[in-house]
Amino acid sequence: MVPILAALIMVFVMVILIKVFASRYVKVGPDEALIVSGRKRKLTSGQYVGFRIVKGGATFVWPVLEVAKIMSLRIMPVDVCSSAYTSQGVQVMVEGVAQVKIDSKEESIATAAEQFLSLTSDEIKRIATQTLEGHLRSIVGNLTVEEINQNRDRFAQKVQELAATDLVNMGLVIISFTIKEISDNNGYLESLGKAQIARVQRDAIIGQAEAQRDSDIKSAEASQAGQTSKYLAETKIAEANKDKEIKIAEYQALMNAKKADADLSYDKQKFILEQEVQKEAMQVEIVKKQKEIELQEQEVLRREKELEATIRKPAEADRFKTEIDAEAGKIRKQKEAEGQAIAIKAEGLARAEAIKAAGLAEADVIKAKGEAEAEAMLKKAEAYKQFNDAAMAQMIIERLPAIASAIAQPLAKTEKIIMIGDSGASKLTKDITGVLAQLPETVKGLTGIDLVELMQNYAKAAVPAIAAKVAQPVHAAATVAKEVAVAKEV
């Protein structure tokens, strides 16, 4: 029984102790400070104080030995309203609001605890209000109404700066100070407002007029710029169209020039080819003439051999027979035989020499004729090669019959011509001859080529060849005649 009772007593004592400890263990939030007083302690500065401060935490307060009180560190809004005279003597009413709190520094909390620990929040606010109003009136007395009204932030900053020192000495700090309203009972501020309003209205009217003027100017400038841009655009379009037309015309001219060059090149090439063909034809003709000359030379040789076989050999045989007969009759008629032999010998030699001379002459004639024809053809080819005018003259001459035919063609379709006057048919013939006579002048005016001069030059170059061609049958006839004569004599 005794052990149980002792245990119960122990439990009861423990419960009592726990409750006492719990009741003496005080906790504070971050916006509060616990002031525990009753026992002295030494600060870091060496000073002894009879309290300790716990901020935002917990501590055990010894019963009987210590006592604890909580001080709020929350912000306290303080309304300030003060009536004061400005430096101009104008009474104004200034209303503001300040945010005040006990500073969170341990020294400031200790200072505030010494002065406000037993006071309520309202009492602390009243002390702060009185301090701020006193400094507010002091600052208003040094400023004008305009300065206070226009620079409210600067005015509030000055109040805060002056009051801060006194409040710090109390452990308080001003978080912010703002001017809510400035008023007066004499209508001073209202007059300032009216004057300002009048100035603003005046400036607004002036500004509106200037803005309208600027708008009109800008509108006119924009319209002018628009018209200028339009004209510039139209000018550029016109220039672009002009450039386009010029480019098209230049391209067309270039194409026409290219086509003309191509046509001219074609005609030139055609003419060159025709000249080459004519040159080749002349070469063929020259080769043909050379072959004819060779054949004629061979014919001359053949005729020489034929003459030698048919005339010279029999002549020599006759001469030999005559010599033998003369030798046989030498005894009888030596002197006569010798004379006859000499005569016959001289006659035979003369005939042989005549035949030989005739053959050589014919060969020389044929050779000379061939050389003359070849030389004429070479000169003609050289003339065609070196003088394009000659070739052109030949082409024009070859086409003169066609031109004359074209001129006379309208007359060919005429069924009946009636001539009035005495001239009659001779007049018609004279007119046609006159038209044909004007043809060289017309060609010269169109092409710059003098047909008369070209035909004269061409005639000079062509006469030897024509003469050679005409002389060829004459020489051949003469040669045959000579051969016949020789044959007859033999």
PETAMO-V402961 format. One record per residue. N is the residue number from 1. PHI is phi in whole degrees, 0 to 359 (999 if undefined). Layout:
n=N phi=PHI
n=N phi=PHI
//
This chain:
n=1 phi=999
n=2 phi=295
n=3 phi=299
n=4 phi=294
n=5 phi=296
n=6 phi=297
n=7 phi=294
n=8 phi=298
n=9 phi=295
n=10 phi=297
n=11 phi=296
n=12 phi=298
n=13 phi=297
n=14 phi=297
n=15 phi=297
n=16 phi=297
n=17 phi=297
n=18 phi=297
n=19 phi=296
n=20 phi=295
n=21 phi=297
n=22 phi=295
n=23 phi=287
n=24 phi=264
n=25 phi=266
n=26 phi=258
n=27 phi=242
n=28 phi=230
n=29 phi=277
n=30 phi=289
n=31 phi=258
n=32 phi=223
n=33 phi=227
n=34 phi=260
n=35 phi=257
n=36 phi=254
n=37 phi=236
n=38 phi=136
n=39 phi=237
n=40 phi=281
n=41 phi=210
n=42 phi=261
n=43 phi=277
n=44 phi=294
n=45 phi=280
n=46 phi=94
n=47 phi=274
n=48 phi=261
n=49 phi=232
n=50 phi=259
n=51 phi=209
n=52 phi=221
n=53 phi=243
n=54 phi=238
n=55 phi=244
n=56 phi=61
n=57 phi=193
n=58 phi=211
n=59 phi=203
n=60 phi=264
n=61 phi=260
n=62 phi=292
n=63 phi=294
n=64 phi=72
n=65 phi=274
n=66 phi=227
n=67 phi=229
n=68 phi=235
n=69 phi=226
n=70 phi=259
n=71 phi=244
n=72 phi=282
n=73 phi=254
n=74 phi=285
n=75 phi=287
n=76 phi=241
n=77 phi=288
n=78 phi=240
n=79 phi=274
n=80 phi=241
n=81 phi=218
n=82 phi=218
n=83 phi=252
n=84 phi=211
n=85 phi=263
n=86 phi=279
n=87 phi=294
n=88 phi=269
n=89 phi=85
n=90 phi=265
n=91 phi=278
n=92 phi=231
n=93 phi=250
n=94 phi=246
n=95 phi=242
n=96 phi=215
n=97 phi=221
n=98 phi=238
n=99 phi=255
n=100 phi=238
n=101 phi=207
n=102 phi=286
n=103 phi=297
n=104 phi=279
n=105 phi=290
n=106 phi=297
n=107 phi=295
n=108 phi=293
n=109 phi=296
n=110 phi=296
n=111 phi=296
n=112 phi=296
n=113 phi=295
n=114 phi=296
n=115 phi=254
n=116 phi=239
n=117 phi=297
n=118 phi=264
n=119 phi=261
n=120 phi=273
n=121 phi=295
n=122 phi=295
n=123 phi=292
n=124 phi=295
n=125 phi=297
n=126 phi=295
n=127 phi=297
n=128 phi=295
n=129 phi=296
n=130 phi=298
n=131 phi=297
n=132 phi=294
n=133 phi=295
n=134 phi=297
n=135 phi=291
n=136 phi=296
n=137 phi=295
n=138 phi=296
n=139 phi=286
n=140 phi=300
n=141 phi=293
n=142 phi=259
n=143 phi=237
n=144 phi=268
n=145 phi=298
n=146 phi=297
n=147 phi=295
n=148 phi=294
n=149 phi=286
n=150 phi=277
n=151 phi=240
n=152 phi=293
n=153 phi=295
n=154 phi=296
n=155 phi=298
n=156 phi=295
n=157 phi=295
n=158 phi=297
n=159 phi=300
n=160 phi=296
n=161 phi=294
n=162 phi=289
n=163 phi=281
n=164 phi=298
n=165 phi=298
n=166 phi=295
n=167 phi=290
n=168 phi=297
n=169 phi=296
n=170 phi=265
n=171 phi=89
n=172 phi=257
n=173 phi=221
n=174 phi=270
n=175 phi=283
n=176 phi=201
n=177 phi=217
n=178 phi=228
n=179 phi=276
n=180 phi=274
n=181 phi=202
n=182 phi=233
n=183 phi=216
n=184 phi=212
n=185 phi=269
n=186 phi=257
n=187 phi=76
n=188 phi=295
n=189 phi=296
n=190 phi=295
n=191 phi=296
n=192 phi=300
n=193 phi=294
n=194 phi=296
n=195 phi=299
n=196 phi=294
n=197 phi=297
n=198 phi=298
n=199 phi=298
n=200 phi=296
n=201 phi=296
n=202 phi=299
n=203 phi=298
n=204 phi=294
n=205 phi=296
n=206 phi=298
n=207 phi=297
n=208 phi=295
n=209 phi=296
n=210 phi=296
n=211 phi=296
n=212 phi=295
n=213 phi=299
n=214 phi=298
n=215 phi=296
n=216 phi=297
n=217 phi=297
n=218 phi=298
n=219 phi=297
n=220 phi=296
n=221 phi=297
n=222 phi=296
n=223 phi=297
n=224 phi=297
n=225 phi=297
n=226 phi=297
n=227 phi=297
n=228 phi=298
n=229 phi=297
n=230 phi=297
n=231 phi=296
n=232 phi=297
n=233 phi=297
n=234 phi=297
n=235 phi=297
n=236 phi=295
n=237 phi=296
n=238 phi=297
n=239 phi=296
n=240 phi=297
n=241 phi=297
n=242 phi=298
n=243 phi=299
n=244 phi=297
n=245 phi=298
n=246 phi=296
n=247 phi=298
n=248 phi=297
n=249 phi=297
n=250 phi=297
n=251 phi=296
n=252 phi=296
n=253 phi=297
n=254 phi=297
n=255 phi=296
n=256 phi=298
n=257 phi=296
n=258 phi=298
n=259 phi=295
n=260 phi=297
n=261 phi=298
n=262 phi=297
n=263 phi=297
n=264 phi=297
n=265 phi=297
n=266 phi=296
n=267 phi=298
n=268 phi=297
n=269 phi=297
n=270 phi=298
n=271 phi=296
n=272 phi=298
n=273 phi=296
n=274 phi=298
n=275 phi=296
n=276 phi=297
n=277 phi=298
n=278 phi=297
n=279 phi=297
n=280 phi=297
n=281 phi=298
n=282 phi=294
n=283 phi=298
n=284 phi=299
n=285 phi=296
n=286 phi=297
n=287 phi=300
n=288 phi=299
n=289 phi=297
n=290 phi=298
n=291 phi=297
n=292 phi=297
n=293 phi=297
n=294 phi=300
n=295 phi=297
n=296 phi=295
n=297 phi=298
n=298 phi=297
n=299 phi=295
n=300 phi=298
n=301 phi=299
n=302 phi=298
n=303 phi=294
n=304 phi=299
n=305 phi=295
n=306 phi=296
n=307 phi=297
n=308 phi=296
n=309 phi=284
n=310 phi=268
n=311 phi=245
n=312 phi=292
n=313 phi=296
n=314 phi=299
n=315 phi=296
n=316 phi=295
n=317 phi=296
n=318 phi=298
n=319 phi=297
n=320 phi=296
n=321 phi=297
n=322 phi=296
n=323 phi=296
n=324 phi=294
n=325 phi=298
n=326 phi=294
n=327 phi=293
n=328 phi=291
n=329 phi=263
n=330 phi=293
n=331 phi=292
n=332 phi=282
n=333 phi=228
n=334 phi=297
n=335 phi=293
n=336 phi=291
n=337 phi=295
n=338 phi=297
n=339 phi=295
n=340 phi=294
n=341 phi=299
n=342 phi=296
n=343 phi=295
n=344 phi=296
n=345 phi=299
n=346 phi=296
n=347 phi=294
n=348 phi=298
n=349 phi=298
n=350 phi=297
n=351 phi=296
n=352 phi=298
n=353 phi=297
n=354 phi=294
n=355 phi=297
n=356 phi=298
n=357 phi=296
n=358 phi=296
n=359 phi=296
n=360 phi=295
n=361 phi=297
n=362 phi=297
n=363 phi=298
n=364 phi=296
n=365 phi=296
n=366 phi=297
n=367 phi=296
n=368 phi=297
n=369 phi=297
n=370 phi=297
n=371 phi=296
n=372 phi=295
n=373 phi=295
n=374 phi=298
n=375 phi=297
n=376 phi=296
n=377 phi=294
n=378 phi=297
n=379 phi=296
n=380 phi=295
n=381 phi=296
n=382 phi=296
n=383 phi=294
n=384 phi=297
n=385 phi=287
n=386 phi=271
n=387 phi=244
n=388 phi=294
n=389 phi=298
n=390 phi=296
n=391 phi=297
n=392 phi=295
n=393 phi=297
n=394 phi=298
n=395 phi=298
n=396 phi=293
n=397 phi=296
n=398 phi=296
n=399 phi=264
n=400 phi=298
n=401 phi=300
n=402 phi=295
n=403 phi=295
n=404 phi=296
n=405 phi=296
n=406 phi=296
n=407 phi=291
n=408 phi=274
n=409 phi=299
n=410 phi=302
n=411 phi=290
n=412 phi=294
n=413 phi=275
n=414 phi=279
n=415 phi=282
n=416 phi=209
n=417 phi=238
n=418 phi=250
n=419 phi=261
n=420 phi=252
n=421 phi=128
n=422 phi=271
n=423 phi=291
n=424 phi=73
n=425 phi=295
n=426 phi=297
n=427 phi=297
n=428 phi=297
n=429 phi=298
n=430 phi=295
n=431 phi=295
n=432 phi=296
n=433 phi=297
n=434 phi=296
n=435 phi=298
n=436 phi=293
n=437 phi=292
n=438 phi=278
n=439 phi=299
n=440 phi=300
n=441 phi=295
n=442 phi=296
n=443 phi=297
n=444 phi=296
n=445 phi=293
n=446 phi=276
n=447 phi=246
n=448 phi=81
n=449 phi=259
n=450 phi=270
n=451 phi=295
n=452 phi=297
n=453 phi=294
n=454 phi=296
n=455 phi=293
n=456 phi=295
n=457 phi=297
n=458 phi=295
n=459 phi=296
n=460 phi=298
n=461 phi=285
n=462 phi=269
n=463 phi=300
n=464 phi=301
n=465 phi=295
n=466 phi=293
n=467 phi=297
n=468 phi=295
n=469 phi=297
n=470 phi=289
n=471 phi=285
n=472 phi=301
n=473 phi=295
n=474 phi=295
n=475 phi=298
n=476 phi=298
n=477 phi=295
n=478 phi=296
n=479 phi=297
n=480 phi=297
n=481 phi=297
n=482 phi=297
n=483 phi=298
n=484 phi=297
n=485 phi=297
n=486 phi=298
n=487 phi=299
n=488 phi=296
n=489 phi=296
n=490 phi=295
//
